[in-house]
Amino acid sequence: MKIVRVRNGRSGAELASWVSVADRWWRRAIGLLGRSTLDSGEGLLLAPCNAVHTIGMRFPIDVAFLDANGCVVSMKPALRPGRLVRGGRGTQATLELRAGGLAQGDTRPGDPLIFEEEVL
């Protein structure tokens, strides 16, 4: 599985240091289901993906919907379990982080995110 580090291109803040890339349908289908939490610095990048649900999840997450260039189209901070959300027009990928991760990185709609591949 591919792992990337994510930084906010505007603020320079690191959003997560260990983001799994779910670029296959079965990885996207499973997502974070079965997890009891996300550790600090962990996340999941779903691509392609323009909508997510938290049905069956046990914890809230921050969600950033991204366009084809990796810029934030919209955000859903602290999305609680049992919800379904769409990213809106232009959404190509979705970044899921521990609740509070977007605010910690001072992330706003329009911000470019930078993805750096980790060498394992």
N, CA and C of each residue as an Amber inpcrd file, in Angstrom:
protein
   360
   0.8420000  -1.1780000   0.0000000   0.0000000   0.0000000   0.0000000
   0.8910000   1.2460000   0.0000000   0.4990000   2.2200000  -0.7770000
   1.2410000   3.4700000  -0.8740000   0.9430000   4.3470000   0.3470000
   1.9880000   4.9850000   0.8750000   1.8740000   5.8750000   2.0300000
   2.4110000   7.2480000   1.6200000   1.6780000   8.3120000   1.9840000
   2.1140000   9.6680000   1.6780000   2.0720000  10.5340000   2.9310000
   2.8430000  11.6070000   2.8810000   2.8370000  12.6580000   3.9000000
   2.0620000  13.8210000   3.2780000   1.2430000  14.5170000   4.0740000
   0.4120000  15.5980000   3.5440000   0.7130000  16.8980000   4.2740000
   0.9930000  17.9350000   3.4670000   1.2160000  19.2800000   4.0040000
   0.2340000  20.2490000   3.3620000  -0.0950000  21.2980000   4.0930000
  -0.8990000  22.3780000   3.5550000   0.0530000  23.3240000   2.8240000
  -0.1550000  23.5160000   1.5210000   0.7290000  24.3520000   0.7220000
   0.6620000  25.8250000   1.0690000  -0.4240000  26.2880000   1.6520000
  -0.5430000  27.6930000   2.0350000   0.0910000  27.9510000   3.3910000
  -0.2960000  27.1630000   4.3920000   0.1960000  27.4070000   5.7570000
   1.5360000  26.7300000   6.0290000   1.8790000  25.7040000   5.2270000
   3.1080000  24.9550000   5.4500000   2.9840000  23.8860000   6.5320000
   1.8300000  23.8010000   7.1830000   1.6380000  22.8490000   8.2800000
   1.5120000  21.4250000   7.7570000   2.0980000  20.4860000   8.5020000
   1.9190000  19.0780000   8.1800000   0.5700000  18.6320000   8.7280000
  -0.2710000  18.0770000   7.8580000  -1.5820000  17.5890000   8.2820000
  -1.5010000  16.1590000   8.7690000  -0.6590000  15.3580000   8.1380000
  -0.5030000  13.9610000   8.5410000   0.7940000  13.4270000   7.9570000
   1.4550000  12.5710000   8.7170000   2.7310000  11.9990000   8.2690000
   2.5840000  10.5730000   7.7500000   1.4190000   9.9560000   7.9740000
   1.2290000   8.5560000   7.5830000  -0.1800000   8.3880000   7.0090000
  -0.3120000   8.7110000   5.7180000  -1.6150000   8.6430000   5.0510000
  -1.5990000   7.4820000   4.0620000  -2.4690000   6.5180000   4.2820000
  -2.6190000   5.3890000   3.3630000  -3.4240000   5.8560000   2.1610000
  -3.0210000   5.4140000   0.9750000  -3.7260000   5.7790000  -0.2500000
  -4.6240000   4.6200000  -0.6730000  -5.9270000   4.8780000  -0.6620000
  -6.9110000   3.8800000  -1.0850000  -7.2690000   4.1830000  -2.5420000
  -6.5150000   3.5750000  -3.4530000  -6.7130000   3.8410000  -4.8760000
  -7.2710000   2.6380000  -5.6270000  -7.7470000   1.6610000  -4.9000000
  -8.4160000   0.4860000  -5.4690000  -9.8100000   0.4230000  -4.8590000
 -10.7750000  -0.1010000  -5.6130000 -12.1630000  -0.0690000  -5.1450000
 -12.3400000  -0.7680000  -3.8010000 -11.6480000  -1.8860000  -3.5630000
 -11.8440000  -2.6060000  -2.2990000 -11.2400000  -1.8470000  -1.1240000
 -10.1640000  -1.1150000  -1.3500000  -9.5860000  -0.3020000  -0.2730000
 -10.4950000   0.8730000   0.0570000 -11.0930000   1.4590000  -0.9930000
 -12.0280000   2.5610000  -0.7670000 -13.2870000   2.0580000  -0.0670000
 -13.7540000   0.8600000  -0.4390000 -14.9730000   0.3020000   0.1670000
 -14.7820000   0.0440000   1.6620000 -13.6160000  -0.4180000   2.0460000
 -13.3340000  -0.7050000   3.4570000 -13.0390000   0.5870000   4.2150000
 -12.2370000   1.4580000   3.6150000 -11.9240000   2.7400000   4.2410000
 -11.4230000   2.5820000   5.6630000 -12.0560000   3.2940000   6.5820000
 -11.6700000   3.2510000   7.9970000 -12.5760000   2.3510000   8.8270000
 -13.4830000   1.6290000   8.1650000 -14.3780000   0.7370000   8.9000000
 -13.5720000  -0.3090000   9.6540000 -13.9880000  -0.6110000  10.8420000
 -13.2910000  -1.5880000  11.6730000 -12.2360000  -0.9680000  12.5690000
 -11.8860000   0.2830000  12.3100000 -10.9080000   0.9670000  13.1500000
 -11.6170000   1.5540000  14.3650000 -10.9310000   1.5950000  15.4830000
 -11.5140000   2.2030000  16.6760000 -11.0790000   3.6520000  16.8370000
 -10.0330000   4.0470000  16.1240000  -9.5470000   5.4300000  16.1690000
  -8.5280000   5.6410000  15.0530000  -8.1690000   6.8730000  14.8450000
  -7.0300000   7.2370000  14.0020000  -5.9930000   7.8450000  14.9310000
  -4.7770000   7.3780000  14.8620000  -3.7130000   7.9580000  15.6730000
  -3.3330000   9.3290000  15.1290000  -2.7270000  10.1410000  15.9490000
  -2.2410000  11.4420000  15.5170000  -1.2720000  11.2430000  14.3560000
  -1.4640000  11.9920000  13.2920000  -0.5910000  11.8830000  12.1220000
  -1.0490000  10.8730000  11.0930000  -2.1000000  10.1150000  11.3890000
  -2.6190000   9.1200000  10.4490000  -3.7530000   9.7000000   9.6170000
  -3.9520000   9.1040000   8.4320000  -5.0730000   9.5080000   7.6000000
  -5.2920000   8.5160000   6.4840000  -6.2950000   8.8130000   5.6610000
  -6.6300000   7.9780000   4.5120000  -6.9810000   8.8900000   3.3520000
  -6.3540000   8.6560000   2.2010000  -6.6630000   9.3760000   0.9750000
  -7.4070000   8.4270000   0.0510000  -8.6450000   8.7800000  -0.2820000
  -9.4780000   7.9680000  -1.1650000  -9.4990000   8.6270000  -2.5430000
  -9.0620000   7.8950000  -3.5620000  -9.0100000   8.4680000  -4.9090000
  -9.2660000   7.3870000  -5.9550000 -10.2120000   7.6010000  -6.8400000
 -11.1320000   8.7350000  -6.8840000 -12.2330000   8.5800000  -5.8380000
 -12.7790000   9.7150000  -5.4010000 -13.8390000   9.6710000  -4.3850000
 -14.4500000  11.0670000  -4.2570000 -15.7780000  11.1680000  -4.4040000
 -16.4360000  12.4640000  -4.2510000 -17.5030000  12.4720000  -3.1530000
 -17.6150000  11.3690000  -2.4090000 -18.5660000  11.2960000  -1.2950000
 -18.0830000  10.2310000  -0.3130000 -18.3950000  10.4280000   0.9700000
 -18.0190000   9.4460000   1.9890000 -19.1660000   9.2670000   2.9790000
 -19.1160000   8.1620000   3.7010000 -20.0660000   7.9430000   4.7890000
 -19.2930000   7.5000000   6.0250000 -19.9130000   7.7300000   7.1630000
 -19.3240000   7.2910000   8.4310000 -20.2500000   6.2900000   9.1210000
 -21.0920000   5.6440000   8.3340000 -22.0030000   4.6310000   8.8710000
 -21.1780000   3.4380000   9.3320000 -21.3430000   3.0370000  10.5670000
 -20.5910000   1.9230000  11.1330000 -19.2650000   2.3250000  11.7520000
 -18.9000000   3.6010000  11.6490000 -17.6520000   4.0560000  12.2720000
 -17.8930000   4.3620000  13.7450000 -16.8030000   4.3900000  14.5040000
 -16.9020000   4.5670000  15.9530000 -16.3730000   5.9080000  16.4490000
 -15.9240000   6.7620000  15.5310000 -15.2980000   8.0130000  15.9470000
 -15.4980000   9.0690000  14.8590000 -15.4610000  10.3540000  15.2270000
 -15.5810000  11.4160000  14.2270000 -14.2710000  11.5860000  13.4590000
 -14.3760000  12.1000000  12.2350000 -13.2010000  12.3690000  11.4030000
 -13.3490000  13.7340000  10.7380000 -12.2240000  14.3120000  10.3680000
 -12.2110000  15.4900000   9.5010000 -12.1290000  14.9990000   8.0700000
 -12.9030000  15.6290000   7.1870000 -12.9280000  15.2450000   5.7790000
 -12.6320000  16.4760000   4.9290000 -11.6800000  16.3370000   4.0230000
 -11.3850000  17.3860000   3.0490000 -11.5990000  16.8090000   1.6560000
 -12.4790000  17.4440000   0.8920000 -12.7240000  17.0340000  -0.4860000
 -11.8000000  17.8480000  -1.3860000 -11.1270000  17.1580000  -2.3050000
 -10.0790000  17.7750000  -3.1180000 -10.4070000  17.7360000  -4.6010000
  -9.9270000  18.7400000  -5.3390000 -10.0870000  18.7320000  -6.7920000
  -8.9220000  17.9730000  -7.4290000  -8.8660000  17.9530000  -8.7360000
  -7.8390000  17.1970000  -9.4570000  -6.4320000  17.7130000  -9.1970000
  -6.2950000  18.9600000  -8.7420000  -4.9830000  19.5430000  -8.4440000
  -4.6020000  19.4160000  -6.9730000  -5.4580000  18.7830000  -6.1730000
  -5.1660000  18.6210000  -4.7490000  -5.5520000  19.8140000  -3.9070000
  -6.3730000  20.7230000  -4.4620000  -6.8440000  21.8770000  -3.6910000
  -8.1520000  21.5210000  -2.9880000  -8.3330000  22.0720000  -1.7980000
  -9.5170000  21.7850000  -0.9910000 -10.7420000  22.4530000  -1.6150000
 -11.7190000  21.6300000  -1.9940000 -12.9910000  22.1110000  -2.5420000
 -13.9400000  22.4540000  -1.4020000 -14.0530000  21.5330000  -0.4420000
 -14.9000000  21.7450000   0.7260000 -14.3950000  20.8740000   1.8670000
 -14.8870000  21.1590000   3.0660000 -14.4400000  20.4280000   4.2560000
 -15.6260000  20.1090000   5.1490000 -15.5020000  19.0160000   5.8730000
 -16.4750000  18.6270000   6.8910000 -15.6810000  18.2680000   8.1450000
 -15.4230000  19.2460000   9.0210000 -14.6790000  18.9350000  10.2390000
 -15.5280000  18.1540000  11.2370000 -14.8900000  17.2510000  11.9510000
 -15.5150000  16.4670000  13.0240000 -16.8250000  15.8170000  12.5670000
 -16.7890000  15.1810000  11.4000000 -17.9550000  14.4690000  10.8840000
 -18.2410000  13.2750000  11.7860000 -19.4180000  13.2620000  12.3710000
 -19.7850000  12.2260000  13.3450000 -20.1620000  10.9190000  12.6470000
 -20.0900000   9.8100000  13.3740000 -20.5410000   8.5240000  12.8230000
 -22.0000000   8.5900000  12.3720000 -22.3170000   7.7900000  11.3370000
 -23.6770000   7.6970000  10.8490000 -24.0750000   8.7460000   9.8310000
 -23.1080000   9.4230000   9.2460000 -23.3970000  10.5040000   8.2960000
 -22.9760000  10.1180000   6.8750000 -23.5430000  10.8310000   5.8970000
 -23.1910000  10.7040000   4.4810000 -23.0040000  12.1120000   3.9450000
 -21.8630000  12.3800000   3.3030000 -21.5980000  13.7130000   2.7590000
 -20.9870000  13.6120000   1.3640000 -21.3050000  14.6160000   0.5520000
 -20.7510000  14.7350000  -0.7980000 -19.8190000  15.9370000  -0.8350000
 -18.8210000  15.8330000  -1.6840000 -17.8330000  16.8910000  -1.7650000
 -18.2300000  18.0770000  -2.6100000 -19.1460000  17.8780000  -3.5120000
 -19.5700000  18.9880000  -4.3670000 -18.8590000  18.9650000  -5.7110000
 -19.2110000  19.9400000  -6.5300000 -18.6940000  20.0450000  -7.8920000
 -17.1620000  20.1120000  -7.9150000 -16.5680000  19.2990000  -8.7630000
 -15.1220000  19.3150000  -8.9380000 -14.3530000  18.3890000  -8.0180000
 -15.0360000  17.7220000  -7.0990000 -14.3440000  16.8380000  -6.1690000
 -13.8370000  15.5840000  -6.8830000 -12.5570000  15.2720000  -6.6980000
 -11.9260000  14.1080000  -7.3070000 -11.3860000  13.1210000  -6.2780000
 -11.0460000  13.6120000  -5.0870000 -10.4500000  12.7680000  -4.0470000
 -10.8980000  13.2730000  -2.6850000 -10.7140000  12.4310000  -1.6790000
 -11.1300000  12.7700000  -0.3190000 -10.0310000  12.3910000   0.6630000
  -9.6990000  13.3100000   1.5510000  -8.7180000  13.0710000   2.6000000
  -9.4580000  12.9710000   3.9280000  -9.2600000  11.8510000   4.6360000
  -9.8600000  11.6570000   5.9560000  -8.7510000  11.7000000   7.0040000
  -8.9530000  12.5410000   8.0110000  -7.9660000  12.7310000   9.0810000
  -8.6480000  12.5930000  10.4340000  -7.8210000  12.4710000  11.4580000
  -8.3150000  12.4960000  12.8340000  -9.0420000  13.8220000  13.0600000
 -10.1550000  13.7900000  13.7840000 -10.9040000  15.0160000  14.0670000
  -9.9800000  16.0600000  14.6830000 -10.0240000  17.2620000  14.1460000
  -9.1700000  18.3550000  14.6040000  -7.9440000  18.5580000  13.7360000
  -7.6490000  17.6080000  12.8620000  -6.4530000  17.6970000  12.0220000
  -6.4740000  18.8480000  11.0280000  -7.6450000  19.1520000  10.4670000
  -7.7350000  20.2520000   9.5070000  -7.5330000  21.5950000  10.2070000
  -8.1400000  21.7700000  11.3670000  -7.9760000  23.0130000  12.1250000
  -6.5370000  23.1800000  12.6010000  -5.9280000  22.0920000  13.0300000
  -4.5390000  22.1430000  13.5020000  -3.6050000  22.6150000  12.3810000
  -3.9200000  22.2440000  11.1550000  -3.1150000  22.6760000  10.0090000
  -3.5960000  23.9650000   9.3800000  -4.5400000  24.6530000  10.0390000
  -5.1120000  25.9110000   9.5430000  -5.5920000  25.7590000   8.0960000
  -6.2660000  24.6400000   7.8100000  -6.7060000  24.3310000   6.4550000
  -8.0470000  24.9860000   6.1610000  -8.1350000  25.5680000   4.9530000
  -9.3360000  26.2670000   4.5040000  -9.6720000  25.8480000   3.0840000
 -10.9320000  26.0160000   2.6650000 -11.2620000  25.7630000   1.2580000
 -10.3750000  26.6170000   0.3470000  -9.9120000  26.0090000  -0.7220000
  -9.0140000  26.6800000  -1.6580000  -7.5450000  26.3860000  -1.4200000
  -7.1950000  25.8910000  -0.2360000  -5.7920000  25.5880000   0.0650000
  -5.2870000  24.4400000  -0.8030000  -4.0780000  24.5670000  -1.3310000
  -3.4650000  23.4370000  -2.0380000  -2.8160000  22.4900000  -1.0260000
  -3.0430000  21.1970000  -1.1940000  -2.3830000  20.2180000  -0.3390000
  -1.2640000  19.5750000  -1.1280000  -0.1650000  19.3070000  -0.4410000
   1.0220000  18.7140000  -1.0590000   1.1870000  17.3130000  -0.5090000
   1.2880000  16.3560000  -1.4320000   1.4140000  14.9470000  -1.0780000
   2.8160000  14.4940000  -1.4320000   3.5580000  14.0100000  -0.4270000
   4.9230000  13.5380000  -0.6230000   4.9570000  12.0430000  -0.3310000
   5.3900000  11.2680000  -1.3140000   5.4120000   9.8210000  -1.1420000
   6.4860000   9.4090000  -0.1420000   6.1000000   8.5190000   0.7530000
   7.0270000   7.9660000   1.7440000   7.6860000   6.7260000   1.1500000
   8.9680000   6.5910000   1.3540000   9.6870000   5.4070000   0.8840000
   9.7640000   4.4350000   2.0580000   9.1900000   3.2640000   1.8590000
   9.1770000   2.2520000   2.9380000  10.3230000   1.2910000   2.7990000
